Amino acid sequence: MLCYLPELGSLNRKQIASGLAPYACESGQLRGKAIIKRGRSSIRKALYMPILVFISFNPLIRHFYERLRKQGKAAKVALTACMRKLLTILNAMLKTLQPWNPKLLDI
């Protein structure tokens, strides 16, 4: 991740995850699905498979994903939200130089 995102650990959570958020392509009467067309695609590609593993084996991320699915979110939307959550967790870990500690996370 540090190769694709060298500023990891130095930005705030909104700035670090801005490339993962979907943006709606809407203009006037045109309404459509939100797509991701900004940001770095390499980061999205690097986080996709790890987030599938996190959803399977990490109880915190799995709970977050299942909660989003129960709220009616599409699978890809929930995956993107989990990717954003993982990226903000990694950013906070590097910023504070703390190892992974699930007791400190409030998801």
Buried (B, 14 or more C-beta within 10 A) or exposed (E): BEEBBEEBBEBEBEEBBBBBBBEEEEEEEEEEEEEBEEBEEEBBEBBEEEBEEBBEEBEBBBEBBEEBEEEEBEEEBBBBBBBBBBBBBBBBBBBEEEEEEEEEEEB
